[in-house]
Amino acid sequence: MRKFHLFIVLNILFMTVYGQQQAMYTQYMFNTLAVNPAYSSLDDAFTITGVSRMQWVGFKGAPRTQTLTLHTPINESNTSVGAILVNDQIGEVIQETGGYLSLAQKVEIFEETFLSVGFNGGVSSFKANYSDNYNYSPGSINDPVFQNSKEMRANFGFGIMLFSEKYYLGFSSPHFYYRDIASLGKEASATKYRPHYMLQAGYLLQLGENFKLKPNFLAKYVNGSPIQLDFNANLLISETLWVGASYRTKDSFDLMASIFITPSIQFGYSYDFTNTELAKIQKGSHEIMLKARIFGRTKDQTSCYF
């Protein structure tokens, strides 16, 4: 029975890594640099965003992710730079820690409408200790999927965004070329990473003097898996409080709220209600966000991408 339970846990972990090879975020609309490297062109301030995600609380081996992003324009130019630090862990088995730099350039194509193109690149340390933690796992000796591994991985990605003060539309693959450095130039294994493609959009609607509504949309596709869609709507009240809800297909219903502690500091929280079979063995997912715009204009929420 113990071997059977370990086998089930390992298969769930494997499906998690294969189907969700990169971390997901419920509050992606406030942390878009993690989704699209072109996003740094949208904001004219030096901005720091920290996110901590605790997924599937109560389920042993559930993912835990911490992300820190920074981005800033370069002087008065249309060029911006950014950086992302990520620590992603699944139980005691899989952990990846990495850092990536991004560069974006925007051009005005119509009046107050811009096109931004961005690229990112960096390295990460990946380790998977299957046999150290699951010595009795079936097939762990002969199955290459469950062999211990420790690698340095290189990553390169891209993104493009069309935006104005009222909307944004983007397409990206922030982990387009993601490989073990030792295997660069060689044919990738069938069990290795497949790039995720993401389509994102948002629009800001003025609803009277004290309310603004921002619907957001995110679609994710990876070869071999169904397209996952995320539909979201956030309501801004008196330029101070965001409240919203999301539906993520094949995964969860989500509630979120964020408050501006000051005009430049934003604190957010979200909770995911899982609507899959995993709901029977876990207690949802928590995500905490803290965002600060240190230099730049005062955040008055006149732009849809804030």
GICOR-V352814 format. One record per backbone hydrogen bond with DSSP energy under -0.5 kcal/mol. CO is the residue of the C=O (numbers start at 1). NH is the residue of the N-H. If there is no record, write none. Layout:
BEGIN
co=CO nh=NH
co=CO nh=NH
END
This chain:
BEGIN
co=1 nh=5
co=2 nh=6
co=3 nh=7
co=4 nh=8
co=5 nh=9
co=6 nh=10
co=7 nh=11
co=8 nh=12
co=9 nh=13
co=10 nh=14
co=11 nh=15
co=12 nh=16
co=13 nh=17
co=14 nh=18
co=15 nh=19
co=16 nh=20
co=25 nh=28
co=27 nh=30
co=28 nh=31
co=31 nh=34
co=32 nh=35
co=32 nh=36
co=36 nh=39
co=37 nh=40
co=38 nh=41
co=39 nh=42
co=40 nh=43
co=45 nh=47
co=46 nh=294
co=46 nh=295
co=47 nh=71
co=48 nh=292
co=49 nh=69
co=50 nh=290
co=51 nh=67
co=52 nh=288
co=53 nh=55
co=53 nh=65
co=54 nh=286
co=56 nh=59
co=57 nh=283
co=58 nh=60
co=59 nh=62
co=62 nh=91
co=63 nh=55
co=64 nh=89
co=65 nh=53
co=66 nh=87
co=67 nh=51
co=68 nh=85
co=69 nh=49
co=70 nh=83
co=71 nh=47
co=72 nh=81
co=73 nh=75
co=74 nh=77
co=78 nh=106
co=79 nh=74
co=80 nh=104
co=81 nh=72
co=82 nh=102
co=83 nh=70
co=84 nh=100
co=85 nh=68
co=86 nh=98
co=87 nh=66
co=88 nh=96
co=89 nh=64
co=89 nh=91
co=90 nh=93
co=90 nh=94
co=93 nh=129
co=94 nh=90
co=95 nh=127
co=96 nh=88
co=97 nh=125
co=98 nh=86
co=99 nh=123
co=100 nh=84
co=101 nh=121
co=102 nh=82
co=103 nh=119
co=104 nh=80
co=105 nh=117
co=107 nh=109
co=107 nh=115
co=110 nh=113
co=113 nh=109
co=113 nh=110
co=114 nh=163
co=115 nh=107
co=116 nh=161
co=117 nh=105
co=118 nh=159
co=119 nh=103
co=120 nh=157
co=121 nh=101
co=122 nh=155
co=123 nh=99
co=124 nh=126
co=124 nh=153
co=125 nh=97
co=126 nh=151
co=127 nh=95
co=128 nh=130
co=128 nh=149
co=129 nh=133
co=130 nh=133
co=130 nh=134
co=134 nh=137
co=137 nh=140
co=139 nh=143
co=142 nh=144
co=143 nh=146
co=144 nh=147
co=149 nh=128
co=151 nh=126
co=151 nh=153
co=152 nh=181
co=153 nh=124
co=154 nh=179
co=155 nh=122
co=156 nh=176
co=156 nh=177
co=157 nh=120
co=158 nh=173
co=159 nh=118
co=160 nh=171
co=161 nh=116
co=162 nh=169
co=163 nh=114
co=165 nh=304
co=166 nh=204
co=167 nh=164
co=168 nh=202
co=169 nh=162
co=170 nh=200
co=171 nh=160
co=172 nh=198
co=173 nh=158
co=173 nh=176
co=176 nh=178
co=177 nh=156
co=179 nh=154
co=180 nh=183
co=181 nh=184
co=183 nh=186
co=189 nh=192
co=195 nh=223
co=197 nh=221
co=198 nh=172
co=199 nh=219
co=200 nh=170
co=201 nh=217
co=202 nh=168
co=203 nh=205
co=203 nh=215
co=205 nh=207
co=205 nh=213
co=206 nh=208
co=210 nh=238
co=211 nh=207
co=212 nh=236
co=213 nh=205
co=214 nh=234
co=215 nh=203
co=216 nh=232
co=217 nh=201
co=218 nh=230
co=219 nh=199
co=220 nh=228
co=221 nh=197
co=222 nh=225
co=228 nh=220
co=229 nh=249
co=230 nh=218
co=231 nh=247
co=232 nh=216
co=233 nh=245
co=234 nh=214
co=234 nh=236
co=235 nh=237
co=235 nh=243
co=236 nh=212
co=236 nh=238
co=237 nh=240
co=237 nh=241
co=240 nh=260
co=241 nh=237
co=242 nh=258
co=243 nh=235
co=244 nh=256
co=245 nh=233
co=246 nh=254
co=247 nh=231
co=247 nh=249
co=248 nh=251
co=248 nh=252
co=251 nh=275
co=252 nh=248
co=253 nh=273
co=254 nh=246
co=255 nh=271
co=256 nh=244
co=257 nh=269
co=258 nh=242
co=259 nh=261
co=259 nh=267
co=262 nh=265
co=264 nh=293
co=265 nh=261
co=265 nh=262
co=266 nh=291
co=267 nh=259
co=268 nh=289
co=269 nh=257
co=270 nh=287
co=271 nh=255
co=272 nh=274
co=272 nh=285
co=273 nh=253
co=276 nh=279
co=277 nh=280
co=278 nh=281
co=278 nh=282
co=284 nh=57
co=285 nh=272
co=286 nh=54
co=287 nh=270
co=288 nh=52
co=289 nh=268
co=290 nh=50
co=291 nh=266
co=292 nh=48
co=292 nh=294
co=295 nh=46
co=298 nh=300
co=303 nh=306
END
